[in-house]
């Protein structure tokens, strides 16, 4: 008759080794799954950022087109001629430039009389107030 071992089957070295391998496999699985989850979240954030930047690029491209159109209009012969007449005060041959002259301040305001009758200078008022009739 064979002799039975007194150690239970769960405490054999191969059973303990299997449990450690299973625990290690679970740990590795959790680490890999966590890294995968982090990368998926990062990819979602990058997609959101890509959409935002794409909208900004579209707006800036439209603004660039609008500015290019304004520059082209400003460099046209008609715009240059209009600026020369309005802002540059230039004329074509045979024309006469007429510019109104604003009145000067000296001719616009009449001068007050130098010594109006009945007006007492300030120093006299103070002198009388401080020391009475002087």
C-alpha positions as CSV (number, residue, x, y, z in Angstrom):
1,X,0.0,0.0,0.0
2,X,1.2,3.4,-1.0
3,X,1.8,5.9,1.7
4,X,-0.1,9.1,1.5
5,X,1.7,12.3,2.1
6,X,0.6,14.4,5.0
7,X,0.9,17.7,3.1
8,X,-2.3,19.0,1.5
9,X,-2.4,19.4,-2.3
10,X,-2.8,23.2,-2.1
11,X,0.5,23.7,-0.3
12,X,2.7,21.9,-2.8
13,X,5.4,23.9,-4.5
14,X,3.8,23.6,-7.9
15,X,0.5,24.9,-6.6
16,X,2.1,27.9,-5.0
17,X,4.1,28.6,-8.1
18,X,0.9,28.5,-10.2
19,X,-0.8,31.0,-7.8
20,X,2.2,33.3,-8.1
21,X,2.1,33.1,-11.8
22,X,-1.6,33.8,-11.9
23,X,-1.1,36.8,-9.6
24,X,1.8,38.1,-11.7
25,X,-0.3,37.6,-14.9
26,X,-3.2,39.6,-13.4
27,X,-0.8,42.4,-12.3
28,X,0.7,42.6,-15.8
29,X,-2.8,42.6,-17.3
30,X,-3.9,45.5,-15.0
31,X,-0.7,47.5,-15.9
32,X,-1.2,46.9,-19.6
33,X,-4.9,47.8,-19.4
34,X,-4.1,51.0,-17.4
35,X,-1.6,52.1,-20.0
36,X,-4.0,51.3,-22.8
37,X,-6.8,53.3,-21.0
38,X,-4.4,56.3,-20.6
39,X,-3.4,56.3,-24.2
40,X,-7.1,56.1,-25.3
41,X,-7.9,59.1,-23.1
42,X,-4.9,61.0,-24.5
43,X,-6.0,60.3,-28.0
44,X,-9.5,61.6,-27.3
45,X,-8.0,64.8,-25.9
46,X,-5.8,65.2,-28.9
47,X,-8.8,64.8,-31.2
48,X,-10.7,67.5,-29.3
49,X,-7.7,69.8,-29.6
50,X,-7.4,69.0,-33.3
51,X,-11.0,70.1,-33.9
52,X,-10.4,73.3,-32.0
53,X,-7.3,74.2,-33.8
54,X,-8.9,73.2,-37.1
55,X,-11.6,75.8,-36.5
56,X,-9.0,78.4,-35.6
57,X,-7.1,77.6,-38.8
58,X,-10.2,78.0,-40.9
59,X,-11.0,81.4,-39.3
60,X,-7.4,82.6,-39.8
61,X,-7.5,81.5,-43.4
62,X,-10.7,83.4,-44.0
63,X,-9.1,86.5,-42.3
64,X,-6.0,86.1,-44.5
65,X,-8.1,86.0,-47.6
66,X,-10.1,89.1,-46.5
67,X,-6.9,91.0,-45.8
68,X,-5.4,90.0,-49.2
69,X,-8.5,91.3,-50.9
70,X,-8.2,94.6,-48.9
71,X,-4.5,94.9,-49.9
72,X,-5.3,94.3,-53.5
73,X,-8.0,96.9,-53.5
74,X,-5.7,99.4,-51.7
75,X,-3.0,98.9,-54.3
76,X,-5.4,99.5,-57.3
77,X,-5.1,102.6,-59.4
78,X,-8.5,103.9,-58.3
79,X,-7.6,103.6,-54.6
80,X,-4.3,105.3,-55.1
81,X,-5.9,108.1,-57.0
82,X,-8.6,108.5,-54.3
83,X,-6.0,108.6,-51.6
84,X,-3.9,111.1,-53.5
85,X,-6.9,113.5,-53.8
86,X,-8.3,113.1,-50.4
87,X,-5.4,112.6,-48.0
88,X,-2.4,113.6,-50.1
89,X,-3.9,116.8,-51.3
90,X,-2.6,116.2,-54.9
91,X,-4.2,117.4,-58.1
92,X,-4.1,116.3,-61.7
93,X,-2.5,118.6,-64.3
94,X,-4.8,121.5,-65.2
95,X,-6.7,121.4,-61.8
96,X,-6.5,124.0,-59.1
97,X,-6.2,123.0,-55.4
98,X,-8.4,125.1,-53.1
99,X,-7.9,124.7,-49.4
100,X,-10.0,126.6,-46.9
101,X,-7.9,128.4,-44.3
102,X,-9.2,128.3,-40.7
103,X,-9.4,131.6,-39.0
104,X,-6.6,132.3,-36.6
105,X,-7.3,132.8,-32.9
106,X,-6.0,136.4,-32.9
107,X,-8.7,137.6,-35.3
108,X,-11.5,135.4,-33.9
109,X,-11.6,136.7,-30.4
110,X,-11.8,140.4,-29.5
111,X,-9.4,141.7,-26.9
112,X,-11.0,142.8,-23.6
113,X,-10.5,146.4,-22.5
114,X,-7.4,146.9,-20.5
115,X,-8.8,148.7,-17.5
116,X,-12.6,148.5,-17.1
117,X,-14.2,151.2,-15.1
118,X,-15.1,150.3,-11.6
119,X,-13.0,147.1,-11.4
120,X,-10.6,146.9,-8.4
121,X,-7.4,144.8,-8.7
122,X,-7.2,141.8,-6.5
123,X,-4.3,143.0,-4.5
124,X,-6.4,146.0,-3.4
125,X,-9.2,143.8,-2.3
126,X,-6.9,141.7,-0.2
127,X,-5.2,144.8,1.2
128,X,-8.4,146.3,2.3
129,X,-9.7,143.0,3.8
130,X,-6.6,142.4,5.8
131,X,-5.9,146.0,7.1
132,X,-9.1,147.8,6.5
133,X,-9.2,151.0,4.4
134,X,-5.7,151.7,3.2
